[in-house]
Amino acid sequence: SFMARFMSDRGMPAIALSSESPEDVRRSAVERLRRREVNLIFVVDLYNEGVDIPEVDTVLFLRPTESLTVFLQQLGRGLRRCPGKDCLTVLDFIAQHRREFRFEPRLRAMNADSSARIEAEIETGFPHLPPGCAITLERVAQERILTNVRESLTLRRDRIVADIRSIHASTGVEPSIEEILERTGSDLDSLLRRGLWSRLLADAGVVDAFTSPDEDRLARGIRRLSHIDDPKLIQCLLDWLQDPVLGSEGHGDDELRRTMIHITLWGNELQGSGLHAADQRLLANAAAVRDLIAVLRLRRRHSRVRVAEISPPLAGPLSLHASYTRDEILVGLGHWTIGAQPAFREGTLHLPTRKLDAFFVTLNKTDGSYSATTMYEDYAINDRLFHWQSQSTTSIDSPTGQRYVHHRERGYTPLLFVRENRSLPGPGGLAAPYVFLGAADHESHQGSRPISIVWRLRTPMPARILRTTAMRAVV
């Protein structure tokens, strides 16, 4: 009410609303704003969601929020299109006042390319925003935001422990990973870089101290698993981890799924071992098992992969449009087993016994490139067609070239796996996973050494994947 009086006294009619304001007063306030009888509505615990006022062209932030969700809801009140409205002006009176305020998660949440380095996005004018969107920062604001982002990207371990202790003290309940991510505005990878989640809980005095024979190794492995979004894979692992005896009675695909996870958890540590030995070694680390279950449940809640989509039969346990590391894909396709690491460095995999050709595509072949208008040889034309270029040594007349072009006649199935960048963002960036686009058929081709092929996907790409794979093609 103070701000409403302050602005009204200075020639800008304003009103104040709260959750205690009568319903008729709230409705009339919106209509008065639309008729321009008032210029400003100051609200407390209102309008975060469920209110549609497209005419709003300015948003003022006057109180802090620890919730990224609430922040985006508040910002969203002004993002609706309206005739005569060219842009949304955001006046933030909190971020500079509160040093603990973090711009990084908020800017990342609005970016279409979640893997891009947010500092580079700010410096280059946010080239990866959704189509039709733009963020303009004046020079001083840009400098201050960059400073804030660079400081906040270093998520201190002692801060996480303090937040865990604070939440536990106020609620009496052990906090979840999701609560800490919301509280800190951080992402899962940044949190998992700090070691086992259970160790953070123990350091905060929330759980009893423990020992884990493979703690450091499994902490790194669980972090490498943080990309997991295949609901079938997640459910298989949860069933097994929560009941190892019953969960071990699944069919062959379930054994492949456990092998995929062991390869990511342990890397080369399992040379000479079998699946049973790997199972027992993981189960001997109770704290890591507990953490793995927590991460799997979190990733299941946030997965956007539709389990109803049918994957090619020859893809084994791999689910359409899910994300996998290269090694997980090799296991899923039967090319890698525990203790028998294959030699594989190329972007193509030929499996003659299964009559498969798997193509591993990295769209951004130049690390550090953030130009949205760079032309690449590999890109989506639309949700069905994907332009791909072979290695420069492959000629159209070679056995390999002929197999690609005439795969139907020869009984071969091409499979496409695509990622935008080689590495995930952040310090110590992990290798980025690939998205499985499914089976494809030859549509057309041209040239030789290399061959440019247009593949027709048997299942269209969802919009979230098309936006990433097509954004680098020049039209």
ZAMARGU-4260 file (C-alpha; in steps of 0.2 Angstrom, whole numbers, plus 5000, padded with zeros to 4 digits):
<rodrens>
0) 5000/5000/5000 | 5015/5012/5003 | 5021/5010/4985 | 5003/5012/4978 | 5002/5029/4988
5) 5019/5034/4984 | 5016/5032/4965 | 4999/5039/4965 | 5005/5055/4974 | 5018/5057/4960
10) 5005/5056/4946 | 5004/5038/4942 | 4988/5031/4948 | 4991/5014/4957 | 4982/5002/4969
15) 4987/4989/4981 | 4980/4971/4982 | 4984/4956/4994 | 4977/4939/4997 | 4965/4948/5009
20) 4957/4959/4996 | 4939/4955/4992 | 4936/4946/4975 | 4926/4960/4968 | 4940/4973/4972
25) 4953/4961/4963 | 4942/4960/4947 | 4938/4978/4946 | 4957/4982/4948 | 4961/4972/4933
30) 4947/4980/4923 | 4953/4997/4928 | 4971/4993/4923 | 4965/4988/4906 | 4955/5004/4904
35) 4971/5014/4909 | 4962/5021/4924 | 4976/5015/4935 | 4994/5012/4929 | 5001/5001/4942
40) 4994/4986/4953 | 5005/4982/4968 | 5002/4964/4974 | 5007/4953/4988 | 5005/4934/4986
45) 4994/4936/4971 | 4995/4935/4952 | 5009/4923/4952 | 4998/4911/4941 | 4981/4909/4935
50) 4978/4927/4930 | 4979/4932/4912 | 4982/4951/4909 | 4991/4952/4892 | 4990/4971/4893
55) 5004/4971/4906 | 5020/4979/4898 | 5030/4982/4914 | 5035/4971/4929 | 5043/4978/4945
60) 5051/4966/4957 | 5050/4973/4974 | 5053/4958/4985 | 5065/4943/4984 | 5060/4925/4981
65) 5070/4909/4984 | 5059/4900/4972 | 5064/4899/4953 | 5046/4893/4949 | 5038/4908/4958
70) 5051/4920/4949 | 5046/4913/4932 | 5028/4914/4936 | 5029/4932/4941 | 5039/4936/4925
75) 5027/4927/4915 | 5013/4939/4920 | 5020/4951/4907 | 5025/4940/4893 | 5009/4938/4885
80) 5007/4946/4868 | 4995/4960/4866 | 4991/4973/4851 | 5002/4988/4853 | 5014/4980/4865
85) 5031/4979/4858 | 5041/4972/4873 | 5041/4969/4892 | 5051/4981/4903 | 5057/4972/4919
90) 5063/4984/4933 | 5072/4973/4946 | 5074/4982/4963 | 5080/4967/4972 | 5094/4958/4963
95) 5106/4972/4966 | 5101/4975/4983 | 5103/4957/4988 | 5120/4950/4985 | 5114/4932/4987
100) 5102/4934/4973 | 5107/4923/4958 | 5104/4928/4940 | 5111/4912/4932 | 5096/4900/4935
105) 5084/4913/4930 | 5092/4917/4914 | 5096/4899/4910 | 5077/4895/4913 | 5073/4907/4899
110) 5086/4901/4887 | 5081/4888/4873 | 5098/4881/4873 | 5100/4874/4891 | 5118/4868/4887
115) 5125/4885/4882 | 5137/4894/4894 | 5127/4907/4902 | 5141/4920/4902 | 5143/4918/4884
120) 5125/4920/4881 | 5125/4937/4891 | 5140/4943/4882 | 5133/4939/4864 | 5116/4946/4867
125) 5106/4929/4871 | 5107/4921/4853 | 5098/4906/4859 | 5082/4913/4866 | 5065/4905/4860
130) 5060/4912/4843 | 5053/4929/4843 | 5061/4933/4860 | 5075/4945/4865 | 5083/4952/4881
135) 5092/4969/4880 | 5103/4974/4894 | 5111/4991/4895 | 5130/4991/4898 | 5131/4993/4917
140) 5117/4980/4920 | 5126/4968/4909 | 5143/4970/4919 | 5134/4968/4935 | 5124/4953/4930
145) 5140/4945/4923 | 5149/4948/4939 | 5134/4940/4949 | 5134/4925/4937 | 5152/4921/4938
150) 5152/4922/4957 | 5136/4911/4958 | 5142/4898/4947 | 5154/4893/4961 | 5142/4884/4972
155) 5151/4882/4988 | 5149/4866/4998 | 5148/4875/5015 | 5133/4884/5008 | 5124/4868/5003
160) 5127/4861/5020 | 5121/4876/5029 | 5105/4876/5018 | 5102/4858/5022 | 5104/4861/5041
165) 5093/4876/5040 | 5079/4867/5031 | 5080/4852/5043 | 5080/4864/5058 | 5064/4873/5052
170) 5054/4858/5046 | 5061/4843/5056 | 5061/4833/5040 | 5076/4828/5030 | 5076/4839/5015
175) 5076/4832/4997 | 5088/4835/4983 | 5074/4845/4974 | 5072/4856/4989 | 5090/4861/4989
180) 5090/4864/4971 | 5075/4876/4973 | 5083/4884/4988 | 5100/4887/4980 | 5093/4890/4962
185) 5106/4877/4956 | 5106/4863/4944 | 5108/4844/4948 | 5125/4843/4940 | 5132/4857/4951
190) 5126/4849/4966 | 5132/4832/4962 | 5150/4839/4959 | 5151/4841/4978 | 5151/4822/4981
195) 5138/4810/4988 | 5121/4818/4993 | 5121/4807/5008 | 5138/4814/5013 | 5131/4832/5012
200) 5117/4826/5023 | 5129/4818/5036 | 5140/4834/5036 | 5124/4844/5040 | 5120/4832/5055
205) 5104/4826/5046 | 5109/4808/5044 | 5121/4797/5054 | 5140/4797/5049 | 5144/4782/5037
210) 5158/4774/5027 | 5156/4769/5009 | 5171/4759/5001 | 5169/4767/4984 | 5162/4784/4989
215) 5172/4795/4978 | 5171/4784/4963 | 5152/4782/4964 | 5150/4800/4968 | 5158/4804/4951
220) 5148/4790/4943 | 5131/4796/4949 | 5135/4813/4943 | 5139/4806/4926 | 5121/4798/4927
225) 5112/4814/4930 | 5107/4815/4911 | 5096/4800/4913 | 5078/4803/4907 | 5072/4786/4900
230) 5057/4781/4911 | 5059/4763/4907 | 5077/4763/4911 | 5074/4773/4927 | 5060/4761/4933
235) 5070/4746/4929 | 5084/4752/4940 | 5072/4758/4954 | 5064/4741/4954 | 5081/4732/4956
240) 5089/4744/4968 | 5074/4743/4980 | 5072/4724/4978 | 5088/4717/4971 | 5082/4699/4972
245) 5065/4702/4963 | 5073/4715/4952 | 5086/4703/4945 | 5072/4692/4938 | 5069/4703/4923
250) 5072/4698/4904 | 5087/4702/4894 | 5084/4720/4891 | 5083/4723/4910 | 5101/4715/4911
255) 5107/4727/4897 | 5099/4741/4906 | 5109/4737/4922 | 5124/4735/4912 | 5122/4752/4904
260) 5121/4760/4921 | 5136/4750/4928 | 5147/4756/4913 | 5142/4774/4917 | 5145/4772/4936
265) 5161/4763/4936 | 5169/4767/4919 | 5185/4756/4916 | 5184/4750/4934 | 5175/4734/4930
270) 5188/4727/4918 | 5187/4708/4920 | 5171/4708/4930 | 5154/4702/4926 | 5136/4709/4929
275) 5134/4700/4945 | 5150/4706/4952 | 5146/4724/4947 | 5129/4722/4955 | 5136/4716/4972
280) 5149/4730/4972 | 5136/4743/4970 | 5124/4736/4983 | 5139/4736/4995 | 5138/4755/4995
285) 5122/4758/5004 | 5124/4777/5004 | 5127/4778/4986 | 5112/4766/4983 | 5101/4778/4993
290) 5108/4793/4983 | 5105/4784/4966 | 5087/4781/4971 | 5085/4799/4975 | 5092/4805/4959
295) 5082/4792/4948 | 5066/4798/4956 | 5070/4816/4953 | 5075/4813/4935 | 5059/4802/4933
300) 5048/4817/4939 | 5056/4829/4926 | 5058/4817/4911 | 5049/4823/4895 | 5051/4806/4886
305) 5035/4798/4881 | 5036/4780/4885 | 5021/4776/4873 | 5032/4780/4858 | 5038/4764/4850
310) 5057/4761/4847 | 5064/4751/4833 | 5065/4732/4838 | 5084/4731/4835 | 5087/4746/4847
315) 5085/4734/4862 | 5082/4744/4878 | 5085/4761/4870 | 5069/4772/4871 | 5065/4784/4857
320) 5069/4802/4861 | 5078/4798/4877 | 5096/4803/4881 | 5111/4792/4883 | 5130/4793/4883
325) 5139/4785/4869 | 5145/4770/4880 | 5127/4767/4886 | 5122/4766/4868 | 5136/4754/4863
330) 5130/4743/4878 | 5111/4745/4872 | 5116/4740/4855 | 5125/4724/4861 | 5142/4731/4856
335) 5150/4732/4873 | 5149/4721/4889 | 5156/4723/4906 | 5175/4718/4905 | 5175/4719/4886
340) 5178/4738/4881 | 5177/4740/4862 | 5188/4751/4851 | 5177/4765/4844 | 5182/4782/4840
345) 5172/4786/4824 | 5155/4794/4822 | 5148/4779/4814 | 5145/4761/4820 | 5143/4746/4808
350) 5135/4731/4816 | 5134/4718/4802 | 5127/4704/4813 | 5112/4715/4818 | 5112/4724/4801
355) 5113/4741/4810 | 5121/4757/4805 | 5122/4769/4820 | 5126/4787/4817 | 5133/4798/4831
360) 5130/4816/4826 | 5138/4831/4835 | 5130/4847/4828 | 5142/4860/4835 | 5159/4854/4830
365) 5168/4869/4835 | 5169/4871/4854 | 5165/4889/4860 | 5154/4894/4845 | 5138/4902/4850
370) 5133/4909/4833 | 5115/4904/4829 | 5117/4907/4811 | 5132/4895/4808 | 5129/4882/4794
375) 5133/4864/4799 | 5133/4849/4788 | 5122/4840/4800 | 5105/4848/4805 | 5086/4845/4805
380) 5077/4851/4790 | 5060/4848/4799 | 5053/4836/4811 | 5055/4821/4799 | 5070/4825/4788
385) 5088/4826/4794 | 5103/4831/4783 | 5118/4821/4787 | 5136/4821/4779 | 5147/4806/4779
390) 5165/4806/4783 | 5176/4814/4769 | 5184/4798/4764 | 5167/4789/4760 | 5163/4788/4742
395) 5146/4785/4734 | 5153/4769/4725 | 5161/4762/4741 | 5153/4747/4750 | 5149/4758/4764
400) 5141/4772/4753 | 5131/4759/4744 | 5125/4751/4760 | 5119/4768/4766 | 5110/4772/4750
405) 5102/4755/4747 | 5100/4750/4765 | 5082/4744/4762 | 5087/4732/4749 | 5101/4725/4760
410) 5090/4724/4776 | 5099/4737/4786 | 5092/4749/4798 | 5100/4766/4801 | 5099/4773/4818
415) 5102/4792/4822 | 5109/4798/4839 | 5111/4817/4840 | 5119/4830/4852 | 5122/4848/4850
420) 5139/4850/4859 | 5153/4838/4864 | 5153/4843/4882 | 5140/4849/4895 | 5142/4867/4902
425) 5151/4870/4918 | 5168/4867/4926 | 5174/4849/4922 | 5161/4847/4909 | 5156/4829/4906
430) 5153/4822/4888 | 5136/4827/4883 | 5123/4813/4880 | 5115/4809/4863 | 5097/4810/4860
435) 5090/4794/4851 | 5080/4800/4836 | 5076/4782/4831 | 5076/4773/4814 | 5078/4782/4798
440) 5076/4779/4779 | 5086/4786/4764 | 5076/4800/4756 | 5089/4807/4744 | 5108/4810/4743
445) 5121/4820/4733 | 5140/4821/4731 | 5154/4809/4736 | 5169/4811/4748 | 5158/4816/4757
450) 5141/4810/4754 | 5127/4821/4759 | 5111/4811/4764 | 5094/4817/4769 | 5087/4804/4781
455) 5068/4802/4784 | 5064/4798/4802 | 5051/4785/4805 | 5045/4795/4820 | 5044/4814/4820
460) 5055/4823/4832 | 5046/4832/4847 | 5047/4851/4846 | 5059/4852/4860 | 5072/4842/4850
465) 5068/4850/4834 | 5072/4867/4841 | 5089/4862/4846 | 5094/4852/4830 | 5087/4864/4818
470) 5092/4881/4825 | 5110/4880/4817 | 5104/4878/4799 | 5104/4894/4789 | 5087/4895/4779
</rodrens>
